Amino acid sequence: MKSFKFPLKTTRKRDQKTSLIFRTIASMIQSLSLDEPKISKVFVTRVRLSSDYKICYVYFSTYGEKIDFDEALEILKLYKPSMRKGLSKTIGGRYTPDLVFIYDKTKEKERHLNELLEKVSKESVEED
């Protein structure tokens, strides 16, 4: 009976590369926000690489509303080529993934859930 061995080395490399990309892009966004005030309203929440490493999905959330992300997205699209160039210098390797910017709805859902919990909490206090 053969035992199955999980490809731990490949998974670890992928996680390390994803982490490096996350740190690099977050740093670039922070530097960019000094010149572009609309960028300062967004932050990177997570990064996901496609299975073939050709596409890097960068998830953003905002300190305000989704409209802040829409405004920042136009600026991010302008800086995308220079971000890829900076990323290529940092991660090395043969290819640099294409960047796709996505609004992360997780924080929005979290805010909504907290509002609902607060509402229920206030109602239960009023009943007592």
N, CA, C and O of each residue as an XYZ file, in Angstrom:
512
protein
N       0.838     -1.180      0.000
C       0.000      0.000      0.000
C       0.885      1.245      0.000
O       1.704      1.443      0.897
N       0.704      2.073     -1.018
C       1.491      3.300     -1.116
C       0.794      4.426     -0.364
O      -0.431      4.548     -0.376
N       1.598      5.229      0.279
C       1.024      6.381      0.973
C       1.123      7.612      0.070
O       2.084      7.788     -0.678
N       0.117      8.436      0.167
C       0.078      9.653     -0.634
C       0.894     10.731      0.065
O       0.733     10.963      1.263
N       1.761     11.379     -0.680
C       2.558     12.470     -0.118
C       2.054     13.778     -0.711
O       2.005     13.954     -1.929
N       1.686     14.681      0.171
C       1.199     15.991     -0.246
C       2.374     16.840     -0.715
O       3.414     16.855     -0.056
N       2.240     17.542     -1.830
C       3.350     18.360     -2.332
C       3.548     19.618     -1.487
O       3.200     20.721     -1.909
N       4.100     19.445     -0.308
C       4.272     20.526      0.647
C       5.211     21.605      0.121
O       4.988     22.795      0.347
N       6.248     21.191     -0.573
C       7.228     22.142     -1.068
C       6.580     23.121     -2.046
O       6.849     24.321     -1.983
N       5.746     22.634     -2.934
C       5.070     23.485     -3.911
C       4.103     24.442     -3.217
O       4.042     25.622     -3.563
N       3.357     23.944     -2.252
C       2.416     24.770     -1.516
C       3.148     25.853     -0.743
O       2.709     27.004     -0.725
N       4.236     25.508     -0.115
C       5.014     26.475      0.654
C       5.573     27.554     -0.254
O       5.539     28.732      0.102
N       6.087     27.183     -1.421
C       6.625     28.164     -2.364
C       5.527     29.106     -2.835
O       5.733     30.315     -2.938
N       4.374     28.548     -3.115
C       3.244     29.368     -3.572
C       2.834     30.358     -2.490
O       2.591     31.529     -2.780
N       2.756     29.894     -1.242
C       2.391     30.768     -0.132
C       3.434     31.865      0.075
O       3.085     33.014      0.342
N       4.703     31.513     -0.046
C       5.768     32.499      0.100
C       5.695     33.552     -1.002
O       5.858     34.744     -0.745
N       5.451     33.104     -2.220
C       5.355     34.038     -3.339
C       4.143     34.940     -3.178
O       4.226     36.142     -3.432
N       3.025     34.378     -2.761
C       1.813     35.167     -2.544
C       2.044     36.200     -1.450
O       1.624     37.349     -1.584
N       2.698     35.805     -0.386
C       2.993     36.723      0.713
C       3.918     37.856      0.261
O       3.709     39.014      0.623
N       4.919     37.523     -0.516
C       5.843     38.535     -1.032
C       5.112     39.518     -1.942
O       5.334     40.726     -1.859
N       4.249     39.009     -2.799
C       3.468     39.878     -3.689
C       2.551     40.786     -2.872
O       2.430     41.975     -3.167
N       1.908     40.229     -1.851
C       1.021     41.022     -0.992
C       1.786     42.174     -0.349
O       1.343     43.321     -0.405
N       2.919     41.877      0.256
C       3.719     42.914      0.922
C       4.192     43.972     -0.064
O       4.168     45.166      0.237
N       4.622     43.532     -1.237
C       5.134     44.467     -2.241
C       4.038     45.394     -2.741
O       4.238     46.605     -2.825
N       2.893     44.836     -3.071
C       1.797     45.664     -3.587
C       1.266     46.596     -2.503
O       0.967     47.756     -2.789
N       1.145     46.121     -1.278
C       0.681     46.976     -0.178
C       1.643     48.141      0.026
O       1.214     49.269      0.268
N       2.918     47.874     -0.070
C       3.921     48.929      0.056
C       3.817     49.930     -1.092
O       3.917     51.138     -0.875
N       3.617     49.435     -2.302
C       3.458     50.318     -3.458
C       2.234     51.210     -3.303
O       2.293     52.402     -3.606
N       1.128     50.646     -2.836
C      -0.103     51.407     -2.645
C       0.106     52.485     -1.588
O      -0.374     53.608     -1.738
N       0.813     52.148     -0.536
C       1.079     53.120      0.521
C       1.931     54.268     -0.014
O       1.656     55.430      0.282
N       2.952     53.957     -0.793
C       3.795     54.997     -1.390
C       3.001     55.847     -2.377
O       3.157     57.067     -2.428
N       2.166     55.202     -3.141
C       1.352     55.884     -4.138
C       0.334     56.815     -3.492
O      -0.012     57.848     -4.065
N      -0.140     56.464     -2.324
C      -1.154     57.278     -1.652
C      -0.610     58.640     -1.224
O      -1.386     59.563     -0.974
N       0.700     58.773     -1.138
C       1.275     60.076     -0.806
C       1.053     61.077     -1.940
O       0.861     62.268     -1.694
N       1.078     60.589     -3.181
C       0.877     61.452     -4.349
C      -0.582     61.525     -4.789
O      -1.017     62.531     -5.348
N      -1.323     60.470     -4.538
C      -2.724     60.381     -4.975
C      -3.628     60.221     -3.760
O      -3.737     59.121     -3.220
N      -4.281     61.297     -3.319
C      -5.105     61.222     -2.102
C      -6.270     60.238     -2.190
O      -6.687     59.696     -1.167
N      -6.802     59.995     -3.382
C      -7.923     59.065     -3.513
C      -7.492     57.629     -3.227
O      -8.314     56.802     -2.831
N      -6.214     57.327     -3.423
C      -5.688     55.989     -3.154
C      -5.620     55.733     -1.651
O      -5.686     54.583     -1.214
N      -5.490     56.786     -0.864
C      -5.350     56.599      0.587
C      -6.614     56.044      1.234
O      -6.578     55.626      2.391
N      -7.737     56.034      0.505
C      -8.985     55.518      1.058
C      -9.142     54.011      0.864
O     -10.109     53.428      1.353
N      -8.208     53.372      0.159
C      -8.298     51.929     -0.075
C      -7.087     51.221      0.530
O      -6.037     51.829      0.741
N      -7.250     49.939      0.803
C      -6.143     49.130      1.309
C      -6.284     47.705      0.788
O      -7.385     47.230      0.510
N      -5.153     47.042      0.666
C      -5.119     45.672      0.165
C      -5.533     44.733      1.285
O      -4.983     44.789      2.385
N      -6.516     43.855      1.002
C      -6.952     42.900      2.016
C      -6.341     41.522      1.799
O      -6.018     40.822      2.759
N      -6.185     41.135      0.536
C      -5.584     39.837      0.238
C      -5.153     39.795     -1.221
O      -5.540     40.633     -2.035
N      -4.347     38.798     -1.516
C      -3.843     38.569     -2.870
C      -4.008     37.092     -3.167
O      -3.747     36.248     -2.309
N      -4.446     36.773     -4.397
C      -4.599     35.374     -4.794
C      -4.001     35.197     -6.177
O      -4.272     35.980     -7.088
N      -3.189     34.169     -6.326
C      -2.590     33.851     -7.622
C      -3.413     32.790     -8.334
O      -3.941     31.874     -7.704
N      -3.517     32.921     -9.653
C      -4.193     31.881    -10.426
C      -3.333     30.625    -10.405
O      -2.159     30.679    -10.039
N      -3.907     29.512    -10.791
C      -3.188     28.238    -10.714
C      -1.947     28.210    -11.598
O      -0.989     27.498    -11.296
N      -1.954     28.970    -12.676
C      -0.787     28.994    -13.561
C       0.138     30.189    -13.290
O       1.087     30.409    -14.042
N      -0.123     30.955    -12.236
C       0.691     32.099    -11.809
C       0.676     33.254    -12.819
O       1.510     34.154    -12.717
N      -0.230     33.254    -13.772
C      -0.245     34.307    -14.787
C      -1.074     35.511    -14.368
O      -0.875     36.614    -14.878
N      -2.001     35.303    -13.441
C      -2.866     36.394    -12.997
C      -2.789     36.509    -11.477
O      -2.861     35.516    -10.754
N      -2.643     37.732    -11.022
C      -2.632     38.015     -9.594
C      -3.863     38.862     -9.278
O      -3.980     40.000     -9.730
N      -4.773     38.294     -8.500
C      -5.988     39.002     -8.108
C      -5.686     39.757     -6.817
O      -5.356     39.153     -5.796
N      -5.802     41.079     -6.872
C      -5.523     41.924     -5.717
C      -6.857     42.448     -5.197
O      -7.553     43.194     -5.886
N      -7.203     42.053     -3.988
C      -8.474     42.440     -3.386
C      -8.278     43.672     -2.511
O      -7.364     43.726     -1.688
N      -9.149     44.659     -2.700
C      -9.091     45.908     -1.953
C     -10.375     46.107     -1.177
O     -11.438     45.623     -1.567
N     -10.261     46.823     -0.078
C     -11.423     47.283      0.654
C     -11.213     48.765      0.916
O     -10.140     49.303      0.644
N     -12.230     49.422      1.442
C     -12.127     50.861      1.670
C     -12.408     51.193      3.125
O     -13.008     50.411      3.862
N     -11.958     52.367      3.510
C     -12.294     52.879      4.831
C     -13.677     53.503      4.814
O     -14.275     53.738      5.864
N     -14.183     53.771      3.616
C     -15.497     54.385      3.470
C     -16.440     53.494      2.688
O     -16.706     52.357      3.077
N     -16.938     54.017      1.589
C     -17.908     53.317      0.756
C     -17.244     52.730     -0.484
O     -16.083     53.020     -0.774
N     -17.991     51.903     -1.212
C     -17.469     51.290     -2.424
C     -17.141     52.330     -3.490
O     -16.282     52.096     -4.340
N     -17.805     53.455     -3.451
C     -17.527     54.505     -4.435
C     -16.080     54.995     -4.321
O     -15.491     55.424     -5.313
N     -15.511     54.933     -3.120
C     -14.102     55.288     -2.941
C     -13.204     54.342     -3.727
O     -12.199     54.759     -4.301
N     -13.577     53.059     -3.748
C     -12.802     52.087     -4.524
C     -12.926     52.373     -6.012
O     -11.942     52.280     -6.746
N     -14.128     52.721     -6.464
C     -14.337     53.001     -7.887
C     -13.472     54.172     -8.351
O     -12.924     54.148     -9.453
N     -13.354     55.193     -7.507
C     -12.503     56.337     -7.837
C     -11.036     55.938     -7.841
O     -10.282     56.342     -8.727
N     -10.632     55.153     -6.861
C      -9.244     54.722     -6.769
C      -8.882     53.748     -7.880
O      -7.729     53.699     -8.311
N      -9.852     52.977     -8.345
C      -9.605     51.989     -9.396
C      -9.091     52.639    -10.676
O      -8.204     52.098    -11.334
N      -9.638     53.785    -11.027
C      -9.192     54.488    -12.228
C      -7.721     54.882    -12.110
O      -6.974     54.798    -13.085
N      -7.309     55.304    -10.938
C      -5.913     55.686    -10.711
C      -5.030     54.442    -10.698
O      -3.932     54.457    -11.254
N      -5.500     53.365    -10.066
C      -4.727     52.126    -10.026
C      -4.475     51.579    -11.428
O      -3.402     51.042    -11.703
N      -5.451     51.713    -12.307
C      -5.287     51.245    -13.689
C      -4.175     52.010    -14.393
O      -3.447     51.440    -15.206
N      -4.038     53.303    -14.086
C      -2.978     54.103    -14.697
C      -1.592     53.660    -14.228
O      -0.635     53.675    -15.002
N      -1.491     53.270    -12.969
C      -0.209     52.874    -12.389
C       0.094     51.380    -12.542
O       1.160     50.920    -12.131
N      -0.812     50.641    -13.115
C      -0.653     49.186    -13.235
C       0.647     48.767    -13.933
O       1.324     47.875    -13.422
N       1.036     49.360    -15.072
C       2.292     48.945    -15.710
C       3.525     49.175    -14.826
O       4.415     48.327    -14.774
N       3.578     50.310    -14.138
C       4.731     50.558    -13.274
C       4.707     49.662    -12.042
O       5.759     49.303    -11.512
N       3.506     49.298    -11.582
C       3.415     48.367    -10.451
C       3.924     46.982    -10.861
O       4.628     46.325    -10.094
N       3.574     46.552    -12.046
C       4.053     45.249    -12.541
C       5.574     45.251    -12.684
O       6.238     44.262    -12.372
N       6.114     46.369    -13.157
C       7.565     46.466    -13.325
C       8.271     46.382    -11.965
O       9.266     45.673    -11.815
N       7.744     47.111    -10.985
C       8.304     47.053     -9.638
C       8.163     45.672     -9.024
O       9.054     45.196     -8.321
N       7.043     45.042     -9.298
C       6.801     43.691     -8.800
C       7.779     42.698     -9.419
O       8.269     41.796     -8.739
N       8.058     42.864    -10.699
C       8.984     41.941    -11.377
C      10.389     42.032    -10.789
O      11.095     41.028    -10.701
N      10.788     43.223    -10.391
C      12.118     43.387     -9.786
C      12.176     42.739     -8.404
O      13.221     42.237     -7.989
N      11.066     42.754     -7.707
C      11.026     42.209     -6.348
C      10.937     40.696     -6.333
O      11.680     40.040     -5.601
N      10.034     40.125     -7.137
C       9.804     38.676     -7.053
C      10.759     37.870     -7.917
O      10.887     36.659     -7.739
N      11.432     38.534     -8.853
C      12.329     37.789     -9.736
C      11.526     36.820    -10.583
O      10.359     37.078    -10.877
N      12.109     35.751    -10.965
C      11.391     34.764    -11.750
C      11.316     35.146    -13.220
O      11.758     36.219    -13.630
N      10.762     34.264    -13.973
C      10.713     34.445    -15.412
C       9.565     35.348    -15.863
O       9.730     36.165    -16.769
N       8.416     35.198    -15.233
C       7.239     35.953    -15.627
C       6.669     36.737    -14.453
O       6.790     36.337    -13.296
N       6.046     37.862    -14.780
C       5.351     38.655    -13.776
C       3.857     38.528    -14.040
O       3.415     38.721    -15.173
N       3.077     38.209    -13.023
C       1.639     38.029    -13.248
C       0.951     39.349    -13.596
O       1.384     40.422    -13.175
N      -0.118     39.247    -14.365
C      -0.950     40.398    -14.677
C      -1.756     40.721    -13.423
O      -2.194     39.814    -12.716
N      -1.951     42.000    -13.147
C      -2.671     42.414    -11.949
C      -4.133     42.696    -12.271
O      -4.448     43.408    -13.225
N      -5.013     42.127    -11.463
C      -6.451     42.361    -11.589
C      -6.928     42.889    -10.238
O      -6.759     42.233     -9.211
N      -7.522     44.076    -10.251
C      -7.979     44.718     -9.023
C      -9.459     44.411     -8.801
O     -10.285     44.601     -9.694
N      -9.782     43.934     -7.593
C     -11.142     43.523     -7.259
C     -11.544     44.131     -5.916
O     -10.750     44.191     -4.977
N     -12.790     44.577     -5.852
C     -13.318     45.088     -4.584
C     -13.686     43.914     -3.691
O     -14.425     43.021     -4.106
N     -13.177     43.913     -2.475
C     -13.436     42.840     -1.517
C     -14.649     43.211     -0.666
O     -14.614     44.180      0.091
N     -15.710     42.439     -0.798
C     -16.962     42.733     -0.099
C     -16.966     42.226      1.337
O     -17.940     42.438      2.060
N     -15.914     41.571      1.757
C     -15.859     40.972      3.085
C     -16.010     42.014      4.185
O     -16.779     41.812      5.125
N     -15.286     43.125      4.081
C     -15.363     44.166      5.113
C     -16.754     44.803      5.146
O     -17.266     45.141      6.213
N     -17.352     44.961      3.974
C     -18.697     45.516      3.897
C     -19.686     44.589      4.610
O     -20.549     45.053      5.356
N     -19.561     43.290      4.382
C     -20.424     42.313      5.044
C     -20.181     42.314      6.545
O     -21.119     42.176      7.331
N     -18.919     42.470      6.942
C     -18.570     42.505      8.358
C     -19.212     43.717      9.038
O     -19.751     43.603     10.139
N     -19.150     44.875      8.379
C     -19.779     46.081      8.936
C     -21.294     45.880      9.101
O     -21.877     46.244     10.123
N     -21.907     45.298      8.079
C     -23.358     45.062      8.120
C     -23.714     44.094      9.254
O     -24.687     44.310      9.976
N     -22.940     43.053      9.401
C     -23.182     42.078     10.466
C     -23.025     42.722     11.841
O     -23.817     42.459     12.745
N     -22.003     43.566     12.000
C     -21.815     44.260     13.277
C     -22.986     45.192     13.585
O     -23.403     45.310     14.737
N     -23.517     45.854     12.550
C     -24.685     46.717     12.742
C     -25.891     45.904     13.211
O     -26.619     46.317     14.113
N     -26.093     44.742     12.586
C     -27.211     43.886     12.983
C     -27.054     43.385     14.411
O     -28.021     43.371     15.173
N     -25.846     42.976     14.778
C     -25.595     42.509     16.143
C     -25.811     43.626     17.158
O     -26.349     43.395     18.241
N     -25.394     44.822     16.809
C     -25.578     45.961     17.712
C     -27.068     46.274     17.882
O     -27.528     46.593     18.978
N     -27.803     46.176     16.786
C     -29.247     46.417     16.831
C     -29.940     45.389     17.725
O     -30.788     45.746     18.543
N     -29.583     44.123     17.571
C     -30.159     43.062     18.387
C     -29.767     43.246     19.850
O     -30.578     43.014     20.746
N     -28.557     43.653     20.087
C     -28.086     43.886     21.457
C     -28.886     45.004     22.120
O     -29.287     44.885     23.278
N     -29.116     46.086     21.385
C     -29.895     47.200     21.944
C     -31.337     46.778     22.218
O     -31.911     47.167     23.235
N     -31.923     45.994     21.327
C     -33.290     45.527     21.524
C     -33.411     44.624     22.739
O     -34.396     44.698     23.474
N     -32.419     43.775     22.954
C     -32.468     42.878     24.110
C     -32.291     43.642     25.420
O     -32.866     43.257     26.439
N     -31.509     44.713     25.407
C     -31.331     45.549     26.601
C     -32.613     46.307     26.900
O     -32.985     46.457     28.064
N     -33.298     46.789     25.864
C     -34.551     47.524     26.044
C     -35.661     46.632     26.598
O     -36.518     47.100     27.347
N     -35.647     45.345     26.229
C     -36.671     44.407     26.712
C     -36.482     44.086     28.191
O     -37.449     43.800     28.897
N     -35.238     44.132     28.656
C     -34.965     43.793     30.062
C     -35.351     44.901     30.955
O     -35.194     44.796     32.172
